Amino acid sequence: MSGFAAVPGAGPLRVLQVGVGNMGRHWLDMIAQTPEVELVGLVDLDLDSAARAAADRGLDVALGTSLTEVAAASGAQAVIDVTVPPAHHSVNTEALFAGLPVLCEKPIAPTVAEVLSLAAAAEVTGQLLMTSQSRRYYPVLAELKEAVGALGEIGLVTTEFFRAPHFGGFRDEMAHPLLIDMAIHAFDVSRYLLGDEPVAVDCRTFNPGWSWYRGDAAATAIFEFAGGTRYTFTGSWCSPGLETSWNGRWRISGAGGSAVWDGEGHPVVERSDGEAVEVRAPSSVRPEIAGALDEFVEALRTGRTPSGEVHSNVFSLAMVEGAVLSADRGQTVELARVLDDAYEQAVTAERRAEVKAALEAWGSAAGGLARPAAAA
């Protein structure tokens, strides 16, 4: 992939949103606060729900159940996909082949194989496909990355995540709700902080007796990164009392000292000589999904590859899939094998001839993922 089609222009980017569930309504409210974009259409299989969401916000936009039809009627220039994860592959593919770039809620697809299919579809269509890894867009996270860079060789990074949300709906029925729906945020941040890629994972999960989830809601995963750093994630999604922030609680141990971050305030750094270091990195980045939308618009206006571009994001989802596989097998899993197996599945399952040809031209998952100059 040599690049993607930019969308030049001085006015607001005309966007179509697919999905108006709970998260979709958050996106609608955030879009309304973003002058760089203009909502021109809403798509949902429940047309009454879409109409109510529009009426509640005084929106005069095109409505429908077909992405392609509403995009044509509204003159949309881009799509925001806020559907449930199982629908992401079909919605994203339809948008890309309609000639529309897409910003998709995480995970960009439920499986690594489907993400590889989407990466090839983005290449074939020449359109940007980006995921909203919203936890990257915290202004203080840039401070933590700066602190990590000053600690020399990094030996160990840990995240503790303990919360007890009662969502209801599809999350309560997932086999691994913590790993699949939430841990990808922390896994992705570990890649961002280290500027490196994981190579192996050993993970164990279980479900506490009081859990309201069907699947395992607690996990400990240890990742080995290419540079030798170990990253440990320990968490529970049914842990009431003394809850961590949604970003978790972090500790980074390096040759030159250590840094800790509570997920909300400024990081605290102490060098190996005992000197405390104040780290401040002024940032104008808007937090969470607003920051993702801003980067999406900036990428389309300038042609610069965003951090959540689909080829790069494959590695964050591979961490999730590898952790789940390790937990199910009770053994360490090499992530290269996860990617290779997913590549074979993607080629076999692909039904679009041009996408299948693009996948086959990669030769391997590594061959395809090495193509774009996407940020880690």
N, C-alpha and C positions, 0 to 999 in steps of 0.2 A: 504494500500500500504506500503510494508516494504522497498521498495527501487526500483532502476531501474538498468538496465544493463549498466555497465561501458564499455568504449571503450579504453582499455589499449593500449599503444604504445608510442614510442618516436618520431615518425615522425609526419608530419602535418595531421590533421583530414581531411579526404576526404569528401567534402560536395557537395551536389546537391542542386541547387537553383531552386525553382519553382516560376515563375513570373518574367517578365523582363519589367514591366511598369516603370513609373517614379521612384517610390521608389525602385523597383528592380534594377535599374541602380545605385542608390546610394549604395545599398548593394554590387553590383559587384565591384564598385570602392573601397569600404572599405575592402572587402575580399582580394583584390589585395595587400592591405597594411598590411595584417595580416599573418605573416609567420607561425603561428600555424595551419592554415587551407590551404587546397588546393582545388580549385574549379575543379570538374571533370565532371560536367554535368549541363545542363540548360534545363528546361522544361517550355513550354508555349503553349497554344492553338494556338497562332499565331507563327508558326514555322519560318516564315520569319523574324519576329521581334526578335526572339531569335538568329537567325543566324546573323542578323545585329549587335546586341549587342555584340555577341562573336567576330565578325570580327572587329568591331570598337576598341576592346581592345586587339586584337591579341591573343584571347583565342582559344586553340585547345582542345575542350571539347566535350563530347557526347551531342547531341541535340535530342529533340523529344517532342511529345505531351503527352506521358504516363510516369508518375512518376515511376511506377514499372519497365517498360522496360528500361528506361534510367538508373535507379539505378542499375539494373542487369548488363547492358552493361558497366557501368563506375566503378563499384566496390565502389560505394558511401558508406560511413559509417554513414552519417547523412544528414538531410534535413533542408534547410532554406526555409520557406514558406513566400513568399512576394506576394501572390495573393490578390485579392480583398476580403474584409471580408466575403461576402456570400459564398465564395469557401473554407474558412478555415476549416470548419468541415470535408468536404469530402477529402480535400487534406491531412489534418493531420491524419485522420483515415486511409487512404490508406497507408501513410508512416509508421504509427505505426504497422499496420498489415503486412507490408513488412519487419518488424524487424529493423526499422530505427528510432532513436531519432529525435525529431523535435524542431527547434527554429522557432517560428511563430511571425510574426508582429502582433501588437495589432490591434483590439481586437482579442483574441485567437479564438473567434467565436462570431457571432452577438448576441446570446442570452445566458442567464444563463443556460437554459435547454440544449443547445448544448454543453456548456462548461462542464456540468456535464456528458454528454455522453462521451466527450473526456477524462475526468478524469477517468471514468470507463474503457475506451479503453486503457489508459496508464497502468492501473493496470493489465488488462487482458494480454497485450502484454509484460509487464515488461520493457517498453521503457520510456525514459524521454521525456516529452512534456513541453516545457518552452515557455513563451511569452516574447517578447522584450518590457518591460516597460522602454523605453529608457531614460525617464527623471530621473530615479533613478541613472543613471550613470553620475552624475556631481560631480567632486571632491569636490566642495564647498558645495554640499548637505550634505556630511558627517559632515561638520562643523556646518551646521544648526541643524542637529540631535544632535550633541554634545551639542550645545547651549540649545536646548530644554530640554535635560537631566539635565541641571544645573539650570533650572528655577523652579524646584519643581512642585507642582500640576499645570496642565495646564487647564485654563478655556476656552480660546477661540483661535482658529486658523482661519485666514482668507486668502483667495487668491483672488486677483483681476487679471483678464485676459482680455485684450482688444487688439485685432488685427483686421486687415481687409484683409485677404488673398483672392485672386481670383484664386481658384484652377481650376474651371471647373470640368466636369466629375461627378462622382457619389456623391461627397460631396454636390454639389449644389442641388441635388434632395432629400437628406435625410430629414426625418421628423424633426429630432432634430440634426442638424449637429454639433453644439457646444458640446452638451452633449455626443453624441454617438462617435464622431470621435476624440475629443480633450480633453474633461474634464476628461476622464479616467486617463490621465497623472497626473493631479493635485489630483484627488481622490486617486490614488494609492500612491502618495507621502505623503498624509495626513496619510495614514495607516503606511507608513514607518517611518515617523517622530514620531508618537505617540506610535507605537508598540501596537496598540489596534485595535479593529474592530468596525465598525459602527452598530447601531441597528435600527435607524429610520432616515427618511429624509422628509423634506417639501420643495418642489421645485415649482417655477413658471417660465414660459418661455414666450417669445413673439418674434415677428419678426418686427424690425423697418421698417418704410415705404420705406426707401431707400435700404433695403437689397436685395442682388442678390441671396439669397438662397430661395428655395421653402419652407423649414421648418423653425421653430423658431431658430434664430441664437443668441439669447440673453437669459440669464438665471441667476437666483439666487437660490441656493440650500443650505439649512441648515441641516447638519447632526448631530445627537446625537451619540456619541460613548459610548461604554459599561462603560468606566470609568467616564462618565459624561461630558467630553469635548464636546463643540460645535465647529463644523467646518463649516465655511461659504465660499461658492464659488460664486463669482459674475463675470460675464463676457459677452463679446460680440465678435462675429466673423465678425462683419461688423462695426467696430469702428475705422475709420481712424483718424490719428493724435494722438500724444502723446502715441504711442503704448507701451504696456509692453513688456518684453522679452517673449519668447516662454514658459518660465517656470512660467510666471506670477509674481506678486508682493505679498510677504507673510508677515504676522505679527503673532507672537505667544505671547500670554499674559498669564503669569503664576504668581504664588504666590510670586516667588522670583525675578520677573522682566519681561522684554519683549525683544523680538528679532525681527528684521526685515531683510528681504532679497529681493533684487530687481530682483532676478532670474538669475543674472550673476556674480556680484562681491561677496566679502566676506560678511557674515551676520554681522549685527551690533547689539550688545547686551548691554543693560543697566540694572543693578540690581536695586532692590527696594530701595537701599540706595543711588541711583544716580550714582554709580560708573560704568564707561564704561568698558566693558570686551572685550579683543581681542581674538577671537576664530580662531585658525589655526589648521587644521588637515591635515598634508601632506598626499597626496594620489597619487598612481600610476595608478588609475583607468582611462581608456580611456573614453571619453565622449560618450553619446548617444548610437547608435546601436553598436559601436565598443566595448563598455563596456559590452553590452548584449552578444555579440559573445564571448568575453573573458570569461565571467562567464559560458556560455554554454559549451565551450571547457574544462574549469577547472572542471566543474561538471562531465563531461563524463570521464575525466581522473582520477578523484579522487573518484567519487561516492558520493560527498557531494551535498546535495539538494540545488539547486539555489533558489534565492528569487522569481523568476518568474515562479516557478513550477506550473503546471496547478491547482492543488487543492487549493493552496493559492490564486492564481490570480482570482479565482471565486468571491472572496469578492469585488475586485475592480470593476468587471463587474456588480456585484449585486448593487453597489452604482449607476452605470449608469442606470441600468434598474429600480431601485427604484426611481431615480430622474425623469425619463421619466414618469413612472406610476403616481407619485405624481403630476407632471405637468398636465398630461392628466385628472386626477380625481379631481384636485384642493384640495387635502387633504394630510395629513401626511400618510406615508406608512411605515409599519414595515418591515425591511429587512428580518426578519425570515420568514415572509409570502411570500416574493419574492422568497426566496430559496425553501420553501416548495412547492409553486405552480410550480416552475421550475422543481423540482424533479419529481412531478407527470407527468408533460409534457414529461420529458425525458424518464421515464419508459414507458409511453404510446406510444411514437413515435419511440422508439428504434427498429431497424430492425435486428441487429446482435444479435443472440441468446446469445452468450457468454457475450456480453456487457450488455444486458438486465438483465441477471442473476446476473452480478456483481452489477448493480444498485439496483436490488431488495434486494440483500444481505446487502446493506447499511442500509435499513430500513427507512432512512430519509436522507435529505440532510446533516443535522448536523452530522449524524452518519458516512457518507462517507467522509466528509471534515475534520473530526477530525483525520483521519487515518495517513496521512503523517506528518513527522516532518519537514514541510516546514517553512522557515522563513517568517515572516509577510511582 
